[in-house]
Amino acid sequence: LPLGSHSDTLDDFGGGPGTVAIHTWPTEDVLGTATSHGCIRVPQDALERLTEVPLGTVVLVDEQ
């Protein structure tokens, strides 16, 4: 799920701008760690729930 912000460390990624996104990951050992260039990695069930949020919804990311 792409967000409206861009990575502080990547100018481009995969042929496009370094857009920050919320996505899942094949292993759970990275969840809750600072191991990306700005993306937010979440468990599969959380991503499935987030896909139900209407397009254009404001997303606030809070560190807990």
NUFISE-419882 format. One record per atom (N, C-alpha, C, CB): atom name; x, y, z; residue in three letters; residue number from 1. Coordinates in steps of 0.001 Angstrom, whole numbers, padded with zeros to 6 digits. Atoms other than C-alpha are relative to their C-alpha. Glycine has a CB too. Layout:
<nodes>
site=CA | xx=X | yy=Y | zz=Z | code=ALA | pos=NUM
...
</nodes>
This chain:
<nodes>
site=N | xx=000850 | yy=-001165 | zz=000000 | code=LEU | pos=1
site=CA | xx=000000 | yy=000000 | zz=000000 | code=LEU | pos=1
site=C | xx=000896 | yy=001228 | zz=000000 | code=LEU | pos=1
site=CB | xx=-000968 | yy=-000002 | zz=001217 | code=LEU | pos=1
site=N | xx=-000858 | yy=-001188 | zz=000041 | code=PRO | pos=2
site=CA | xx=001855 | yy=003130 | zz=-001160 | code=PRO | pos=2
site=C | xx=-000587 | yy=001137 | zz=000825 | code=PRO | pos=2
site=CB | xx=000206 | yy=000457 | zz=-001443 | code=PRO | pos=2
site=N | xx=000395 | yy=-001171 | zz=-000777 | code=LEU | pos=3
site=CA | xx=001760 | yy=006172 | zz=001095 | code=LEU | pos=3
site=C | xx=000433 | yy=001253 | zz=-000744 | code=LEU | pos=3
site=CB | xx=000616 | yy=-000037 | zz=001429 | code=LEU | pos=3
site=N | xx=-000326 | yy=-001257 | zz=000666 | code=GLY | pos=4
site=CA | xx=002183 | yy=009825 | zz=000169 | code=GLY | pos=4
site=C | xx=001319 | yy=000600 | zz=000437 | code=GLY | pos=4
site=CB | xx=-001082 | yy=000986 | zz=000238 | code=GLY | pos=4
site=N | xx=-001300 | yy=-000522 | zz=-000424 | code=SER | pos=5
site=CA | xx=005698 | yy=010142 | zz=001563 | code=SER | pos=5
site=C | xx=001100 | yy=-000767 | zz=-000727 | code=SER | pos=5
site=CB | xx=000174 | yy=-000112 | zz=001549 | code=SER | pos=5
site=N | xx=-001128 | yy=000605 | zz=000707 | code=HIS | pos=6
site=CA | xx=009128 | yy=009302 | zz=000210 | code=HIS | pos=6
site=C | xx=001126 | yy=-000307 | zz=000976 | code=HIS | pos=6
site=CB | xx=000503 | yy=000928 | zz=-001126 | code=HIS | pos=6
site=N | xx=-001111 | yy=000450 | zz=-000825 | code=SER | pos=7
site=CA | xx=012137 | yy=007530 | zz=001663 | code=SER | pos=7
site=C | xx=001040 | yy=001097 | zz=000162 | code=SER | pos=7
site=CB | xx=000639 | yy=-001244 | zz=-000601 | code=SER | pos=7
site=N | xx=-001102 | yy=-000934 | zz=-000247 | code=ASP | pos=8
site=CA | xx=014838 | yy=009670 | zz=003267 | code=ASP | pos=8
site=C | xx=001313 | yy=-000540 | zz=-000563 | code=ASP | pos=8
site=CB | xx=000144 | yy=000273 | zz=001507 | code=ASP | pos=8
site=N | xx=-001248 | yy=000614 | zz=000437 | code=THR | pos=9
site=CA | xx=017448 | yy=007217 | zz=001980 | code=THR | pos=9
site=C | xx=000010 | yy=-000447 | zz=-001458 | code=THR | pos=9
site=CB | xx=000296 | yy=-001165 | zz=000861 | code=THR | pos=9
site=N | xx=000065 | yy=000425 | zz=001398 | code=LEU | pos=10
site=CA | xx=016232 | yy=006221 | zz=-001525 | code=LEU | pos=10
site=C | xx=-000672 | yy=001058 | zz=-000861 | code=LEU | pos=10
site=CB | xx=-000749 | yy=-001329 | zz=-000121 | code=LEU | pos=10
site=N | xx=000615 | yy=-000936 | zz=000945 | code=ASP | pos=11
site=CA | xx=015603 | yy=008629 | zz=-004403 | code=ASP | pos=11
site=C | xx=-000910 | yy=-000734 | zz=-000967 | code=ASP | pos=11
site=CB | xx=001074 | yy=000773 | zz=-000773 | code=ASP | pos=11
site=N | xx=000846 | yy=000799 | zz=000880 | code=ASP | pos=12
site=CA | xx=014171 | yy=005834 | zz=-006537 | code=ASP | pos=12
site=C | xx=000073 | yy=-001455 | zz=000435 | code=ASP | pos=12
site=CB | xx=000428 | yy=000155 | zz=-001487 | code=ASP | pos=12
site=N | xx=000035 | yy=001423 | zz=-000337 | code=PHE | pos=13
site=CA | xx=013211 | yy=002191 | zz=-006170 | code=PHE | pos=13
site=C | xx=-000835 | yy=-000719 | zz=-001043 | code=PHE | pos=13
site=CB | xx=-000575 | yy=-000234 | zz=001434 | code=PHE | pos=13
site=N | xx=000752 | yy=000810 | zz=000966 | code=GLY | pos=14
site=CA | xx=012164 | yy=-000373 | zz=-008762 | code=GLY | pos=14
site=C | xx=-000458 | yy=000768 | zz=-001221 | code=GLY | pos=14
site=CB | xx=-001189 | yy=-000599 | zz=000663 | code=GLY | pos=14
site=N | xx=000362 | yy=-000771 | zz=001185 | code=GLY | pos=15
site=CA | xx=012090 | yy=002181 | zz=-011572 | code=GLY | pos=15
site=C | xx=-000907 | yy=001184 | zz=000265 | code=GLY | pos=15
site=CB | xx=-000651 | yy=-000885 | zz=-000974 | code=GLY | pos=15
site=N | xx=000854 | yy=-001134 | zz=-000349 | code=GLY | pos=16
site=CA | xx=009957 | yy=004711 | zz=-009706 | code=GLY | pos=16
site=C | xx=000587 | yy=000754 | zz=001173 | code=GLY | pos=16
site=CB | xx=-001424 | yy=-000467 | zz=000326 | code=GLY | pos=16
site=N | xx=-000509 | yy=-000754 | zz=-001144 | code=PRO | pos=17
site=CA | xx=010327 | yy=007209 | zz=-006883 | code=PRO | pos=17
site=C | xx=000048 | yy=-000881 | zz=001250 | code=PRO | pos=17
site=CB | xx=-000873 | yy=001243 | zz=000257 | code=PRO | pos=17
site=N | xx=-000135 | yy=000773 | zz=-001240 | code=GLY | pos=18
site=CA | xx=011333 | yy=005934 | zz=-003442 | code=GLY | pos=18
site=C | xx=-001174 | yy=000221 | zz=000919 | code=GLY | pos=18
site=CB | xx=001286 | yy=000362 | zz=000719 | code=GLY | pos=18
site=N | xx=001223 | yy=-000188 | zz=-000769 | code=THR | pos=19
site=CA | xx=007759 | yy=005938 | zz=-002194 | code=THR | pos=19
site=C | xx=-000042 | yy=-000952 | zz=001186 | code=THR | pos=19
site=CB | xx=-001229 | yy=-000204 | zz=-000888 | code=THR | pos=19
site=N | xx=000169 | yy=000814 | zz=-001202 | code=VAL | pos=20
site=CA | xx=007176 | yy=004684 | zz=001340 | code=VAL | pos=20
site=C | xx=-001322 | yy=-000757 | zz=-000117 | code=VAL | pos=20
site=CB | xx=000034 | yy=000884 | zz=001299 | code=VAL | pos=20
site=N | xx=001201 | yy=000825 | zz=000081 | code=ALA | pos=21
site=CA | xx=004649 | yy=001862 | zz=001609 | code=ALA | pos=21
site=C | xx=-000155 | yy=-000835 | zz=001264 | code=ALA | pos=21
site=CB | xx=000049 | yy=-000911 | zz=-001240 | code=ALA | pos=21
site=N | xx=000272 | yy=000984 | zz=-001040 | code=ILE | pos=22
site=CA | xx=003025 | yy=-000486 | zz=004069 | code=ILE | pos=22
site=C | xx=-000120 | yy=-001336 | zz=-000722 | code=ILE | pos=22
site=CB | xx=-001312 | yy=000350 | zz=000838 | code=ILE | pos=22
site=N | xx=000062 | yy=001308 | zz=000641 | code=HIS | pos=23
site=CA | xx=003654 | yy=-004097 | zz=003119 | code=HIS | pos=23
site=C | xx=000390 | yy=-001098 | zz=000979 | code=HIS | pos=23
site=CB | xx=000911 | yy=-000039 | zz=-001231 | code=HIS | pos=23
site=N | xx=-000363 | yy=001143 | zz=-000826 | code=THR | pos=24
site=CA | xx=004131 | yy=-007563 | zz=004512 | code=THR | pos=24
site=C | xx=001405 | yy=-000456 | zz=-000352 | code=THR | pos=24
site=CB | xx=-001006 | yy=-001153 | zz=-000180 | code=THR | pos=24
site=N | xx=-001346 | yy=000527 | zz=000223 | code=TRP | pos=25
site=CA | xx=007370 | yy=-009584 | zz=004604 | code=TRP | pos=25
site=C | xx=-000056 | yy=-001502 | zz=000208 | code=TRP | pos=25
site=CB | xx=001054 | yy=000668 | zz=000956 | code=TRP | pos=25
site=N | xx=000094 | yy=001464 | zz=-000103 | code=PRO | pos=26
site=CA | xx=008040 | yy=-013317 | zz=004185 | code=PRO | pos=26
site=C | xx=000359 | yy=-000580 | zz=001372 | code=PRO | pos=26
site=CB | xx=000889 | yy=-000614 | zz=-001021 | code=PRO | pos=26
site=N | xx=-000355 | yy=000485 | zz=-001336 | code=THR | pos=27
site=CA | xx=009541 | yy=-013659 | zz=007678 | code=THR | pos=27
site=C | xx=-000377 | yy=001061 | zz=001029 | code=THR | pos=27
site=CB | xx=001521 | yy=-000342 | zz=000089 | code=THR | pos=27
site=N | xx=000453 | yy=-000943 | zz=-001025 | code=GLU | pos=28
site=CA | xx=008342 | yy=-012097 | zz=010917 | code=GLU | pos=28
site=C | xx=001134 | yy=000591 | zz=000830 | code=GLU | pos=28
site=CB | xx=-000972 | yy=-000679 | zz=000912 | code=GLU | pos=28
site=N | xx=-001106 | yy=-000484 | zz=-000821 | code=ASP | pos=29
site=CA | xx=011819 | yy=-011467 | zz=012362 | code=ASP | pos=29
site=C | xx=000311 | yy=001475 | zz=-000221 | code=ASP | pos=29
site=CB | xx=001230 | yy=-000813 | zz=-000276 | code=ASP | pos=29
site=N | xx=-000267 | yy=-001420 | zz=000268 | code=VAL | pos=30
site=CA | xx=011930 | yy=-007991 | zz=010762 | code=VAL | pos=30
site=C | xx=-001086 | yy=000917 | zz=000549 | code=VAL | pos=30
site=CB | xx=000142 | yy=000227 | zz=-001490 | code=VAL | pos=30
site=N | xx=001110 | yy=-000827 | zz=-000479 | code=LEU | pos=31
site=CA | xx=008596 | yy=-006809 | zz=012172 | code=LEU | pos=31
site=C | xx=000393 | yy=000716 | zz=001287 | code=LEU | pos=31
site=CB | xx=-001263 | yy=-000859 | zz=000229 | code=LEU | pos=31
site=N | xx=-000316 | yy=-000794 | zz=-001184 | code=GLY | pos=32
site=CA | xx=009055 | yy=-004002 | zz=014671 | code=GLY | pos=32
site=C | xx=001453 | yy=000420 | zz=000095 | code=GLY | pos=32
site=CB | xx=-000360 | yy=-000760 | zz=001216 | code=GLY | pos=32
site=N | xx=-001409 | yy=-000390 | zz=000002 | code=THR | pos=33
site=CA | xx=012679 | yy=-003399 | zz=013697 | code=THR | pos=33
site=C | xx=000246 | yy=001062 | zz=-001071 | code=THR | pos=33
site=CB | xx=000910 | yy=-001231 | zz=-000238 | code=THR | pos=33
site=N | xx=-000366 | yy=-001042 | zz=000977 | code=ALA | pos=34
site=CA | xx=014357 | yy=-000552 | zz=011798 | code=ALA | pos=34
site=C | xx=000884 | yy=-000618 | zz=-001074 | code=ALA | pos=34
site=CB | xx=000733 | yy=001201 | zz=000694 | code=ALA | pos=34
site=N | xx=-000763 | yy=000725 | zz=001010 | code=THR | pos=35
site=CA | xx=015408 | yy=-002692 | zz=008831 | code=THR | pos=35
site=C | xx=-000388 | yy=000363 | zz=-001424 | code=THR | pos=35
site=CB | xx=-000173 | yy=-001470 | zz=000199 | code=THR | pos=35
site=N | xx=000395 | yy=-000380 | zz=001357 | code=SER | pos=36
site=CA | xx=013946 | yy=-000850 | zz=005849 | code=SER | pos=36
site=C | xx=000500 | yy=001405 | zz=-000300 | code=SER | pos=36
site=CB | xx=-001540 | yy=-000079 | zz=-000174 | code=SER | pos=36
site=N | xx=-000365 | yy=-001356 | zz=000419 | code=HIS | pos=37
site=CA | xx=014544 | yy=002360 | zz=003913 | code=HIS | pos=37
site=C | xx=-001178 | yy=000952 | zz=000138 | code=HIS | pos=37
site=CB | xx=000504 | yy=-000003 | zz=-001447 | code=HIS | pos=37
site=N | xx=001135 | yy=-000869 | zz=-000241 | code=GLY | pos=38
site=CA | xx=011276 | yy=003828 | zz=005142 | code=GLY | pos=38
site=C | xx=-001337 | yy=-000702 | zz=-000020 | code=GLY | pos=38
site=CB | xx=-000011 | yy=001075 | zz=-000994 | code=GLY | pos=38
site=N | xx=001264 | yy=000730 | zz=000039 | code=CYS | pos=39
site=CA | xx=008613 | yy=001222 | zz=004454 | code=CYS | pos=39
site=C | xx=-000351 | yy=-000543 | zz=001377 | code=CYS | pos=39
site=CB | xx=000070 | yy=-001142 | zz=-001018 | code=CYS | pos=39
site=N | xx=000502 | yy=000546 | zz=-001251 | code=ILE | pos=40
site=CA | xx=006495 | yy=-000163 | zz=007248 | code=ILE | pos=40
site=C | xx=-000439 | yy=-001430 | zz=-000286 | code=ILE | pos=40
site=CB | xx=-001182 | yy=000867 | zz=000586 | code=ILE | pos=40
site=N | xx=000319 | yy=001414 | zz=000208 | code=ARG | pos=41
site=CA | xx=006380 | yy=-003964 | zz=007403 | code=ARG | pos=41
site=C | xx=-000952 | yy=-000458 | zz=001083 | code=ARG | pos=41
site=CB | xx=001281 | yy=-000872 | zz=-000005 | code=ARG | pos=41
site=N | xx=001040 | yy=000439 | zz=-000930 | code=VAL | pos=42
site=CA | xx=003300 | yy=-005498 | zz=008980 | code=VAL | pos=42
site=C | xx=-000332 | yy=-001468 | zz=-000261 | code=VAL | pos=42
site=CB | xx=-001273 | yy=000882 | zz=-000136 | code=VAL | pos=42
site=N | xx=000442 | yy=001384 | zz=000226 | code=PRO | pos=43
site=CA | xx=001929 | yy=-009033 | zz=009479 | code=PRO | pos=43
site=C | xx=-001078 | yy=-000054 | zz=-001092 | code=PRO | pos=43
site=CB | xx=-000543 | yy=-000616 | zz=001317 | code=PRO | pos=43
site=N | xx=000961 | yy=000167 | zz=001092 | code=GLN | pos=44
site=CA | xx=-000252 | yy=-010402 | zz=006653 | code=GLN | pos=44
site=C | xx=-001416 | yy=000375 | zz=000411 | code=GLN | pos=44
site=CB | xx=000021 | yy=-001428 | zz=-000495 | code=GLN | pos=44
site=N | xx=001369 | yy=-000311 | zz=-000421 | code=ASP | pos=45
site=CA | xx=-003479 | yy=-010102 | zz=008683 | code=ASP | pos=45
site=C | xx=-000213 | yy=001508 | zz=000134 | code=ASP | pos=45
site=CB | xx=-000317 | yy=-000693 | zz=001330 | code=ASP | pos=45
site=N | xx=000114 | yy=-001457 | zz=-000105 | code=ALA | pos=46
site=CA | xx=-002781 | yy=-006415 | zz=009365 | code=ALA | pos=46
site=C | xx=-000099 | yy=000623 | zz=-001387 | code=ALA | pos=46
site=CB | xx=001205 | yy=000589 | zz=000766 | code=ALA | pos=46
site=N | xx=000053 | yy=-000531 | zz=001356 | code=LEU | pos=47
site=CA | xx=-002155 | yy=-005762 | zz=005666 | code=LEU | pos=47
site=C | xx=-001372 | yy=-000242 | zz=-000622 | code=LEU | pos=47
site=CB | xx=001096 | yy=-000634 | zz=-000866 | code=LEU | pos=47
site=N | xx=001334 | yy=000303 | zz=000523 | code=GLU | pos=48
site=CA | xx=-005422 | yy=-007478 | zz=004763 | code=GLU | pos=48
site=C | xx=-001040 | yy=000963 | zz=000556 | code=GLU | pos=48
site=CB | xx=-000391 | yy=-001441 | zz=000334 | code=GLU | pos=48
site=N | xx=000947 | yy=-000960 | zz=-000594 | code=ARG | pos=49
site=CA | xx=-007314 | yy=-005213 | zz=007185 | code=ARG | pos=49
site=C | xx=000210 | yy=001393 | zz=-000573 | code=ARG | pos=49
site=CB | xx=000152 | yy=000036 | zz=001532 | code=ARG | pos=49
site=N | xx=-000300 | yy=-001323 | zz=000545 | code=LEU | pos=50
site=CA | xx=-005530 | yy=-002126 | zz=005835 | code=LEU | pos=50
site=C | xx=-000511 | yy=000166 | zz=-001431 | code=LEU | pos=50
site=CB | xx=001498 | yy=000250 | zz=000041 | code=LEU | pos=50
site=N | xx=000516 | yy=-000107 | zz=001370 | code=THR | pos=51
site=CA | xx=-006655 | yy=-002942 | zz=002277 | code=THR | pos=51
site=C | xx=-001476 | yy=000374 | zz=-000021 | code=THR | pos=51
site=CB | xx=000208 | yy=-001314 | zz=-000745 | code=THR | pos=51
site=N | xx=001409 | yy=-000377 | zz=-000105 | code=GLU | pos=52
site=CA | xx=-010214 | yy=-002283 | zz=003483 | code=GLU | pos=52
site=C | xx=-000192 | yy=001487 | zz=000285 | code=GLU | pos=52
site=CB | xx=-000667 | yy=-000812 | zz=001083 | code=GLU | pos=52
site=N | xx=000074 | yy=-001439 | zz=-000295 | code=VAL | pos=53
site=CA | xx=-009396 | yy=001349 | zz=004388 | code=VAL | pos=53
site=C | xx=-000199 | yy=000749 | zz=-001319 | code=VAL | pos=53
site=CB | xx=001301 | yy=000504 | zz=000746 | code=VAL | pos=53
site=N | xx=000257 | yy=-000714 | zz=001252 | code=PRO | pos=54
site=CA | xx=-010788 | yy=003748 | zz=001745 | code=PRO | pos=54
site=C | xx=001220 | yy=000784 | zz=-000495 | code=PRO | pos=54
site=CB | xx=-001170 | yy=000948 | zz=000181 | code=PRO | pos=54
site=N | xx=-001061 | yy=-000769 | zz=000626 | code=LEU | pos=55
site=CA | xx=-008329 | yy=005325 | zz=-000696 | code=LEU | pos=55
site=C | xx=-000110 | yy=001461 | zz=000417 | code=LEU | pos=55
site=CB | xx=-000058 | yy=-000135 | zz=-001533 | code=LEU | pos=55
site=N | xx=-000017 | yy=-001397 | zz=-000414 | code=GLY | pos=56
site=CA | xx=-007304 | yy=008795 | zz=000482 | code=GLY | pos=56
site=C | xx=-000094 | yy=000206 | zz=001501 | code=GLY | pos=56
site=CB | xx=-001110 | yy=000719 | zz=-000655 | code=GLY | pos=56
site=N | xx=000066 | yy=-000091 | zz=-001453 | code=THR | pos=57
site=CA | xx=-007620 | yy=008001 | zz=004182 | code=THR | pos=57
site=C | xx=001341 | yy=000479 | zz=000552 | code=THR | pos=57
site=CB | xx=-000386 | yy=-001365 | zz=000617 | code=THR | pos=57
site=N | xx=-001223 | yy=-000490 | zz=-000635 | code=VAL | pos=58
site=CA | xx=-005083 | yy=009916 | zz=006271 | code=VAL | pos=58
site=C | xx=000572 | yy=-001110 | zz=000892 | code=VAL | pos=58
site=CB | xx=-000281 | yy=001303 | zz=000834 | code=VAL | pos=58
site=N | xx=-000657 | yy=001030 | zz=-000787 | code=VAL | pos=59
site=CA | xx=-002562 | yy=007520 | zz=007811 | code=VAL | pos=59
site=C | xx=001003 | yy=000670 | zz=000933 | code=VAL | pos=59
site=CB | xx=000699 | yy=-001050 | zz=-000915 | code=VAL | pos=59
site=N | xx=-000946 | yy=-000505 | zz=-000979 | code=LEU | pos=60
site=CA | xx=-000752 | yy=008455 | zz=011001 | code=LEU | pos=60
site=C | xx=000808 | yy=-001172 | zz=000523 | code=LEU | pos=60
site=CB | xx=-000722 | yy=000748 | zz=001155 | code=LEU | pos=60
site=N | xx=-000882 | yy=001064 | zz=-000479 | code=VAL | pos=61
site=CA | xx=002232 | yy=006326 | zz=011932 | code=VAL | pos=61
site=C | xx=000537 | yy=000423 | zz=001351 | code=VAL | pos=61
site=CB | xx=001167 | yy=-000290 | zz=-001008 | code=VAL | pos=61
site=N | xx=-000400 | yy=-000307 | zz=-001361 | code=ASP | pos=62
site=CA | xx=002967 | yy=006223 | zz=015646 | code=ASP | pos=62
site=C | xx=000914 | yy=-001101 | zz=000500 | code=ASP | pos=62
site=CB | xx=-001228 | yy=000161 | zz=000922 | code=ASP | pos=62
site=N | xx=-000934 | yy=000983 | zz=-000552 | code=GLU | pos=63
site=CA | xx=005976 | yy=004514 | zz=017183 | code=GLU | pos=63
site=C | xx=-000462 | yy=-000381 | zz=001387 | code=GLU | pos=63
site=CB | xx=001452 | yy=000551 | zz=000035 | code=GLU | pos=63
site=N | xx=000436 | yy=000455 | zz=-001322 | code=GLN | pos=64
site=CA | xx=004953 | yy=002381 | zz=020152 | code=GLN | pos=64
site=C | xx=001027 | yy=-000859 | zz=000633 | code=GLN | pos=64
site=CB | xx=-001298 | yy=-000745 | zz=-000082 | code=GLN | pos=64
</nodes>
